[in-house]
Amino acid sequence: MTLRFEKWEGLGNDYLLVDRMDFGDRDPKTWTVRWSDRNFGVGSDGLILVGADPLSMHIFNADGSEGEMCGNGIRAVAAQYARRKGGLWSGVVGTKSGERQCEVLGLGEAGEDMVTVNMGGATIAVPPAGLTTPFPGVQVDVGNPHYVAFVPDSEAVMLEEIGPKIENAPVFPDRINVQIATVQDDQSIRLRTWERGSGITKACGTGACAVAAAYFAQGTPGRDTVKLELDGGCLDITRRGDELWMTGPARCVYTGVVPD
């Protein structure tokens, strides 16, 4: 038996999208670990099971662990649905963090589609006592947890060393994503990300929202939109009241089948 998939990416953050009905009773955790491997599998940051009626997504990280939400992944799900419907689309995608309003703004001729998503609100808190890091930060929840730290030069941070230490710190029993950011002269933000269960990735949509929320909380009069520059490209995050709206691309890389 074989299973059909589509590989999608948003700013280089790539996922294997599979129809939930086609996936059947396969073990998603084992399947994800096997086929996310970049040497012995297809290669991805994880698996997204896509449900229909109503449209929904269920995400698994590359190590097989479940995730609550994925900003780059939800853009892919919305764009895939729009293309199958044959045009632009606006509607709701269900996630473990709740429903998210999406709007596909354009279907690109080269396959790159622009999507905006209401990512909801953010909760900012002081990290638990006992956390040891080389720089101070805040804990931000945008449907999934993030540790956000602003530093003078994010490029100088050894993310491959401090990322797993913070992710797996005992004070975070469910682990946590790590975002290292630098505010640039033009007030755009350079962001590097360590995702729990996947490691360093090209981009993280929820991480961009978490960083934007922490930035807005510092007090930026007259600024309701900020550009996040990630390794894989840029996202625009706009504050509308208490909600964060994320706009960025999604692209189908290829389709294929894998054996059981």
Short mmCIF file of the C-alpha atoms (twelve columns), coordinates in Angstrom:
data_MODEL
# 
_entry.id   MODEL 
# 
loop_
_atom_site.group_PDB 
_atom_site.id 
_atom_site.type_symbol 
_atom_site.label_atom_id 
_atom_site.label_alt_id 
_atom_site.label_comp_id 
_atom_site.label_asym_id 
_atom_site.label_seq_id 
_atom_site.Cartn_x 
_atom_site.Cartn_y 
_atom_site.Cartn_z 
_atom_site.pdbx_PDB_model_num 
ATOM 1   C CA . MET A 1   0.000   0.000  0.000   1 
ATOM 2   C CA . THR A 2   1.048   3.578  -0.601  1 
ATOM 3   C CA . LEU A 3   0.041   6.939  0.834   1 
ATOM 4   C CA . ARG A 4   -0.217  10.153 -1.148  1 
ATOM 5   C CA . PHE A 5   1.159   13.404 0.276   1 
ATOM 6   C CA . GLU A 6   1.837   16.991 -0.738  1 
ATOM 7   C CA . LYS A 7   4.951   18.735 0.505   1 
ATOM 8   C CA . TRP A 8   4.321   22.418 1.307   1 
ATOM 9   C CA . GLU A 9   6.585   25.108 2.664   1 
ATOM 10  C CA . GLY A 10  6.160   28.538 4.162   1 
ATOM 11  C CA . LEU A 11  9.435   30.480 4.263   1 
ATOM 12  C CA . GLY A 12  11.302  27.174 4.181   1 
ATOM 13  C CA . ASN A 13  9.352   25.697 7.113   1 
ATOM 14  C CA . ASP A 14  8.190   22.517 5.356   1 
ATOM 15  C CA . TYR A 15  5.472   19.984 6.118   1 
ATOM 16  C CA . LEU A 16  3.994   16.866 4.582   1 
ATOM 17  C CA . LEU A 17  0.243   17.402 4.162   1 
ATOM 18  C CA . VAL A 18  -1.837  14.211 4.137   1 
ATOM 19  C CA . ASP A 19  -5.598  13.752 3.973   1 
ATOM 20  C CA . ARG A 20  -6.789  12.502 7.356   1 
ATOM 21  C CA . MET A 21  -9.174  9.991  5.777   1 
ATOM 22  C CA . ASP A 22  -6.434  8.557  3.549   1 
ATOM 23  C CA . PHE A 23  -4.088  8.293  6.537   1 
ATOM 24  C CA . GLY A 24  -6.471  5.851  8.199   1 
ATOM 25  C CA . ASP A 25  -5.274  4.039  11.315  1 
ATOM 26  C CA . ARG A 26  -1.555  4.520  10.728  1 
ATOM 27  C CA . ASP A 27  0.448   5.689  13.752  1 
ATOM 28  C CA . PRO A 28  1.141   9.386  13.021  1 
ATOM 29  C CA . LYS A 29  4.065   9.619  15.422  1 
ATOM 30  C CA . THR A 30  5.990   6.696  13.903  1 
ATOM 31  C CA . TRP A 31  5.069   7.749  10.367  1 
ATOM 32  C CA . THR A 32  6.236   11.324 10.947  1 
ATOM 33  C CA . VAL A 33  9.620   10.317 12.364  1 
ATOM 34  C CA . ARG A 34  10.202  7.984  9.427   1 
ATOM 35  C CA . TRP A 35  9.230   10.275 6.574   1 
ATOM 36  C CA . SER A 36  10.436  13.575 8.036   1 
ATOM 37  C CA . ASP A 37  14.000  12.255 8.008   1 
ATOM 38  C CA . ARG A 38  15.949  14.297 5.442   1 
ATOM 39  C CA . ASN A 39  18.346  11.461 4.599   1 
ATOM 40  C CA . PHE A 40  16.184  8.349  4.710   1 
ATOM 41  C CA . GLY A 41  12.710  9.822  4.186   1 
ATOM 42  C CA . VAL A 42  11.038  12.632 2.271   1 
ATOM 43  C CA . GLY A 43  12.386  15.344 4.574   1 
ATOM 44  C CA . SER A 44  10.253  17.828 6.485   1 
ATOM 45  C CA . ASP A 45  9.711   19.666 9.744   1 
ATOM 46  C CA . GLY A 46  6.704   17.468 10.394  1 
ATOM 47  C CA . LEU A 47  3.333   16.084 9.317   1 
ATOM 48  C CA . ILE A 48  -0.009  17.855 9.026   1 
ATOM 49  C CA . LEU A 49  -3.135  15.712 8.851   1 
ATOM 50  C CA . VAL A 50  -5.793  17.705 7.003   1 
ATOM 51  C CA . GLY A 51  -9.437  17.078 7.780   1 
ATOM 52  C CA . ALA A 52  -12.494 18.182 5.791   1 
ATOM 53  C CA . ASP A 53  -16.067 19.146 6.709   1 
ATOM 54  C CA . PRO A 54  -15.017 21.145 8.644   1 
ATOM 55  C CA . LEU A 55  -11.527 22.018 7.447   1 
ATOM 56  C CA . SER A 56  -8.985  21.238 10.166  1 
ATOM 57  C CA . MET A 57  -5.316  20.474 10.779  1 
ATOM 58  C CA . HIS A 58  -3.492  18.232 13.233  1 
ATOM 59  C CA . ILE A 59  0.274   18.725 13.385  1 
ATOM 60  C CA . PHE A 60  3.105   16.416 14.414  1 
ATOM 61  C CA . ASN A 61  6.681   17.653 14.742  1 
ATOM 62  C CA . ALA A 62  9.613   15.879 13.113  1 
ATOM 63  C CA . ASP A 63  10.282  13.887 16.297  1 
ATOM 64  C CA . GLY A 64  6.683   12.629 16.370  1 
ATOM 65  C CA . SER A 65  5.476   14.898 19.169  1 
ATOM 66  C CA . GLU A 66  2.154   16.674 18.724  1 
ATOM 67  C CA . GLY A 67  1.890   20.410 18.287  1 
ATOM 68  C CA . GLU A 68  -1.023  22.676 19.092  1 
ATOM 69  C CA . MET A 69  -0.619  25.159 16.269  1 
ATOM 70  C CA . CYS A 70  1.638   26.066 13.343  1 
ATOM 71  C CA . GLY A 71  1.535   29.445 11.633  1 
ATOM 72  C CA . ASN A 72  3.386   28.401 8.482   1 
ATOM 73  C CA . GLY A 73  1.476   25.137 8.356   1 
ATOM 74  C CA . ILE A 74  -1.960  26.728 8.586   1 
ATOM 75  C CA . ARG A 75  -1.147  28.986 5.628   1 
ATOM 76  C CA . ALA A 76  -0.299  25.860 3.648   1 
ATOM 77  C CA . VAL A 77  -3.559  24.180 4.628   1 
ATOM 78  C CA . ALA A 78  -5.588  27.245 3.605   1 
ATOM 79  C CA . ALA A 79  -3.734  27.619 0.289   1 
ATOM 80  C CA . GLN A 80  -4.101  23.928 -0.528  1 
ATOM 81  C CA . TYR A 81  -7.845  24.138 0.124   1 
ATOM 82  C CA . ALA A 82  -8.182  27.279 -2.030  1 
ATOM 83  C CA . ARG A 83  -6.365  25.652 -4.943  1 
ATOM 84  C CA . ARG A 84  -8.574  22.584 -4.754  1 
ATOM 85  C CA . LYS A 85  -11.613 24.876 -4.776  1 
ATOM 86  C CA . GLY A 86  -10.181 26.639 -7.809  1 
ATOM 87  C CA . GLY A 87  -9.941  30.196 -6.519  1 
ATOM 88  C CA . LEU A 88  -9.440  32.569 -3.631  1 
ATOM 89  C CA . TRP A 89  -10.935 31.492 -0.333  1 
ATOM 90  C CA . SER A 90  -11.807 32.864 3.089   1 
ATOM 91  C CA . GLY A 91  -12.867 30.641 5.953   1 
ATOM 92  C CA . VAL A 92  -11.965 28.857 9.169   1 
ATOM 93  C CA . VAL A 93  -9.374  26.176 9.878   1 
ATOM 94  C CA . GLY A 94  -9.744  24.188 13.077  1 
ATOM 95  C CA . THR A 95  -6.642  23.532 15.210  1 
ATOM 96  C CA . LYS A 96  -5.919  22.151 18.668  1 
ATOM 97  C CA . SER A 97  -5.621  25.783 19.770  1 
ATOM 98  C CA . GLY A 98  -9.058  26.649 18.406  1 
ATOM 99  C CA . GLU A 99  -10.467 27.905 15.122  1 
ATOM 100 C CA . ARG A 100 -8.446  30.378 13.049  1 
ATOM 101 C CA . GLN A 101 -9.853  32.675 10.382  1 
ATOM 102 C CA . CYS A 102 -7.835  32.516 7.143   1 
ATOM 103 C CA . GLU A 103 -7.951  34.426 3.881   1 
ATOM 104 C CA . VAL A 104 -6.084  33.401 0.745   1 
ATOM 105 C CA . LEU A 105 -5.185  36.762 -0.801  1 
ATOM 106 C CA . GLY A 106 -3.654  35.517 -4.026  1 
ATOM 107 C CA . LEU A 107 -2.697  32.367 -5.914  1 
ATOM 108 C CA . GLY A 108 0.703   32.974 -7.491  1 
ATOM 109 C CA . GLU A 109 1.512   31.843 -11.019 1 
ATOM 110 C CA . ALA A 110 4.766   30.361 -9.735  1 
ATOM 111 C CA . GLY A 111 2.860   28.439 -7.096  1 
ATOM 112 C CA . GLU A 112 3.559   30.770 -4.155  1 
ATOM 113 C CA . ASP A 113 0.298   31.865 -2.544  1 
ATOM 114 C CA . MET A 114 -0.237  34.734 -0.100  1 
ATOM 115 C CA . VAL A 115 -2.323  34.002 2.982   1 
ATOM 116 C CA . THR A 116 -3.328  36.022 6.020   1 
ATOM 117 C CA . VAL A 117 -4.395  34.364 9.272   1 
ATOM 118 C CA . ASN A 118 -5.994  35.643 12.451  1 
ATOM 119 C CA . MET A 119 -3.641  34.078 14.975  1 
ATOM 120 C CA . GLY A 120 -5.664  35.312 17.949  1 
ATOM 121 C CA . GLY A 121 -4.300  36.959 21.042  1 
ATOM 122 C CA . ALA A 122 -1.118  36.514 23.037  1 
ATOM 123 C CA . THR A 123 -0.437  36.053 26.736  1 
ATOM 124 C CA . ILE A 124 2.884   37.342 28.043  1 
ATOM 125 C CA . ALA A 125 4.314   36.217 31.356  1 
ATOM 126 C CA . VAL A 126 7.532   36.110 33.341  1 
ATOM 127 C CA . PRO A 127 9.250   32.717 32.871  1 
ATOM 128 C CA . PRO A 128 9.072   30.322 35.831  1 
ATOM 129 C CA . ALA A 129 11.621  30.690 38.596  1 
ATOM 130 C CA . GLY A 130 14.602  28.427 38.191  1 
ATOM 131 C CA . LEU A 131 15.151  29.003 34.474  1 
ATOM 132 C CA . THR A 132 18.805  29.700 33.704  1 
ATOM 133 C CA . THR A 133 19.620  31.406 30.388  1 
ATOM 134 C CA . PRO A 134 22.456  33.644 29.111  1 
ATOM 135 C CA . PHE A 135 19.915  36.432 28.453  1 
ATOM 136 C CA . PRO A 136 16.567  37.494 29.936  1 
ATOM 137 C CA . GLY A 137 13.337  36.844 28.124  1 
ATOM 138 C CA . VAL A 138 9.579   36.447 28.444  1 
ATOM 139 C CA . GLN A 139 7.197   33.553 28.022  1 
ATOM 140 C CA . VAL A 140 4.558   34.135 25.334  1 
ATOM 141 C CA . ASP A 141 1.572   31.912 24.606  1 
ATOM 142 C CA . VAL A 142 -0.039  32.275 21.158  1 
ATOM 143 C CA . GLY A 143 -1.822  28.932 21.200  1 
ATOM 144 C CA . ASN A 144 1.510   27.232 21.824  1 
ATOM 145 C CA . PRO A 145 4.355   28.262 24.171  1 
ATOM 146 C CA . HIS A 146 7.402   30.359 23.274  1 
ATOM 147 C CA . TYR A 147 10.395  31.768 25.099  1 
ATOM 148 C CA . VAL A 148 11.234  35.145 23.520  1 
ATOM 149 C CA . ALA A 149 14.489  36.996 24.096  1 
ATOM 150 C CA . PHE A 150 15.637  40.241 22.480  1 
ATOM 151 C CA . VAL A 151 19.410  40.438 22.078  1 
ATOM 152 C CA . PRO A 152 21.800  42.949 20.439  1 
ATOM 153 C CA . ASP A 153 22.878  40.468 17.757  1 
ATOM 154 C CA . SER A 154 20.838  37.316 17.187  1 
ATOM 155 C CA . GLU A 155 23.387  36.043 14.660  1 
ATOM 156 C CA . ALA A 156 25.999  35.783 17.408  1 
ATOM 157 C CA . VAL A 157 23.847  33.470 19.556  1 
ATOM 158 C CA . MET A 158 24.778  29.770 19.442  1 
ATOM 159 C CA . LEU A 159 21.178  28.703 18.936  1 
ATOM 160 C CA . GLU A 160 22.091  25.055 18.417  1 
ATOM 161 C CA . GLU A 161 23.456  25.043 21.970  1 
ATOM 162 C CA . ILE A 162 21.041  27.199 23.948  1 
ATOM 163 C CA . GLY A 163 17.910  26.155 22.011  1 
ATOM 164 C CA . PRO A 164 17.668  22.570 23.301  1 
ATOM 165 C CA . LYS A 165 18.649  23.644 26.824  1 
ATOM 166 C CA . ILE A 166 15.762  26.094 27.075  1 
ATOM 167 C CA . GLU A 167 13.325  23.811 25.214  1 
ATOM 168 C CA . ASN A 168 13.950  20.967 27.646  1 
ATOM 169 C CA . ALA A 169 14.428  22.991 30.839  1 
ATOM 170 C CA . PRO A 170 12.701  21.274 33.804  1 
ATOM 171 C CA . VAL A 171 10.557  24.391 34.389  1 
ATOM 172 C CA . PHE A 172 8.849   23.654 31.039  1 
ATOM 173 C CA . PRO A 173 7.404   20.135 31.462  1 
ATOM 174 C CA . ASP A 174 5.722   20.317 28.027  1 
ATOM 175 C CA . ARG A 175 8.864   21.845 26.468  1 
ATOM 176 C CA . ILE A 176 8.889   25.227 24.754  1 
ATOM 177 C CA . ASN A 177 9.830   26.919 21.470  1 
ATOM 178 C CA . VAL A 178 12.736  29.378 21.577  1 
ATOM 179 C CA . GLN A 179 12.813  32.702 19.694  1 
ATOM 180 C CA . ILE A 180 15.940  34.883 19.581  1 
ATOM 181 C CA . ALA A 181 15.249  38.336 18.104  1 
ATOM 182 C CA . THR A 182 17.012  41.602 17.321  1 
ATOM 183 C CA . VAL A 183 15.209  44.886 16.612  1 
ATOM 184 C CA . GLN A 184 16.914  46.518 13.629  1 
ATOM 185 C CA . ASP A 185 17.380  50.200 12.844  1 
ATOM 186 C CA . ASP A 186 14.296  50.341 10.620  1 
ATOM 187 C CA . GLN A 187 12.271  48.679 13.407  1 
ATOM 188 C CA . SER A 188 11.969  45.410 11.519  1 
ATOM 189 C CA . ILE A 189 12.938  42.383 13.601  1 
ATOM 190 C CA . ARG A 190 15.502  39.712 12.761  1 
ATOM 191 C CA . LEU A 191 14.350  36.401 14.186  1 
ATOM 192 C CA . ARG A 192 16.006  33.028 14.626  1 
ATOM 193 C CA . THR A 193 13.959  30.127 15.866  1 
ATOM 194 C CA . TRP A 194 14.379  26.803 17.627  1 
ATOM 195 C CA . GLU A 195 11.200  24.724 17.466  1 
ATOM 196 C CA . ARG A 196 10.479  22.085 20.052  1 
ATOM 197 C CA . GLY A 197 10.562  18.684 18.415  1 
ATOM 198 C CA . SER A 198 12.187  19.963 15.214  1 
ATOM 199 C CA . GLY A 199 15.248  22.030 16.175  1 
ATOM 200 C CA . ILE A 200 16.428  25.012 14.140  1 
ATOM 201 C CA . THR A 201 13.964  25.783 11.361  1 
ATOM 202 C CA . LYS A 202 13.908  28.324 8.544   1 
ATOM 203 C CA . ALA A 203 10.828  30.016 9.988   1 
ATOM 204 C CA . CYS A 204 8.140   29.774 12.653  1 
ATOM 205 C CA . GLY A 205 4.817   31.548 12.177  1 
ATOM 206 C CA . THR A 206 3.670   31.296 15.780  1 
ATOM 207 C CA . GLY A 207 7.172   32.318 16.866  1 
ATOM 208 C CA . ALA A 208 6.944   35.441 14.709  1 
ATOM 209 C CA . CYS A 209 3.617   36.269 16.359  1 
ATOM 210 C CA . ALA A 210 5.097   35.708 19.823  1 
ATOM 211 C CA . VAL A 211 8.013   38.019 19.071  1 
ATOM 212 C CA . ALA A 212 5.696   40.661 17.600  1 
ATOM 213 C CA . ALA A 213 3.487   40.491 20.701  1 
ATOM 214 C CA . ALA A 214 6.495   40.990 22.982  1 
ATOM 215 C CA . TYR A 215 7.676   43.868 20.791  1 
ATOM 216 C CA . PHE A 216 4.289   45.612 20.805  1 
ATOM 217 C CA . ALA A 217 4.088   45.168 24.590  1 
ATOM 218 C CA . GLN A 218 7.243   47.253 24.981  1 
ATOM 219 C CA . GLY A 219 5.332   50.283 23.744  1 
ATOM 220 C CA . THR A 220 5.504   51.312 20.094  1 
ATOM 221 C CA . PRO A 221 3.138   54.278 19.607  1 
ATOM 222 C CA . GLY A 222 1.648   54.452 16.125  1 
ATOM 223 C CA . ARG A 223 3.069   51.090 15.061  1 
ATOM 224 C CA . ASP A 224 0.599   48.291 14.472  1 
ATOM 225 C CA . THR A 225 2.550   46.300 11.884  1 
ATOM 226 C CA . VAL A 226 6.040   44.867 12.127  1 
ATOM 227 C CA . LYS A 227 8.082   42.893 9.610   1 
ATOM 228 C CA . LEU A 228 9.781   39.747 10.868  1 
ATOM 229 C CA . GLU A 229 12.879  38.665 8.933   1 
ATOM 230 C CA . LEU A 230 13.437  34.931 9.347   1 
ATOM 231 C CA . ASP A 231 15.991  32.628 7.752   1 
ATOM 232 C CA . GLY A 232 13.467  31.611 5.084   1 
ATOM 233 C CA . GLY A 233 11.953  35.030 4.330   1 
ATOM 234 C CA . CYS A 234 9.632   37.640 5.807   1 
ATOM 235 C CA . LEU A 235 6.291   37.708 7.596   1 
ATOM 236 C CA . ASP A 236 4.163   40.753 8.377   1 
ATOM 237 C CA . ILE A 237 2.419   40.749 11.748  1 
ATOM 238 C CA . THR A 238 -0.353  43.290 12.282  1 
ATOM 239 C CA . ARG A 239 -1.996  44.132 15.596  1 
ATOM 240 C CA . ARG A 240 -5.753  44.639 15.369  1 
ATOM 241 C CA . GLY A 241 -7.042  45.266 18.862  1 
ATOM 242 C CA . ASP A 242 -6.084  42.220 20.897  1 
ATOM 243 C CA . GLU A 243 -5.566  40.018 17.832  1 
ATOM 244 C CA . LEU A 244 -2.454  39.314 15.777  1 
ATOM 245 C CA . TRP A 245 -2.826  38.846 12.021  1 
ATOM 246 C CA . MET A 246 -0.031  37.091 10.149  1 
ATOM 247 C CA . THR A 247 0.524   37.503 6.398   1 
ATOM 248 C CA . GLY A 248 2.987   35.457 4.388   1 
ATOM 249 C CA . PRO A 249 3.503   32.939 1.590   1 
ATOM 250 C CA . ALA A 250 2.834   29.233 1.203   1 
ATOM 251 C CA . ARG A 251 3.918   27.015 -1.677  1 
ATOM 252 C CA . CYS A 252 3.373   23.431 -2.762  1 
ATOM 253 C CA . VAL A 253 6.822   21.992 -3.487  1 
ATOM 254 C CA . TYR A 254 5.701   18.667 -4.965  1 
ATOM 255 C CA . THR A 255 3.329   15.735 -4.577  1 
ATOM 256 C CA . GLY A 256 4.245   12.117 -4.185  1 
ATOM 257 C CA . VAL A 257 3.499   8.739  -2.668  1 
ATOM 258 C CA . VAL A 258 5.348   6.752  -0.041  1 
ATOM 259 C CA . PRO A 259 5.075   3.033  0.761   1 
ATOM 260 C CA . ASP A 260 3.803   1.760  4.079   1 
# 
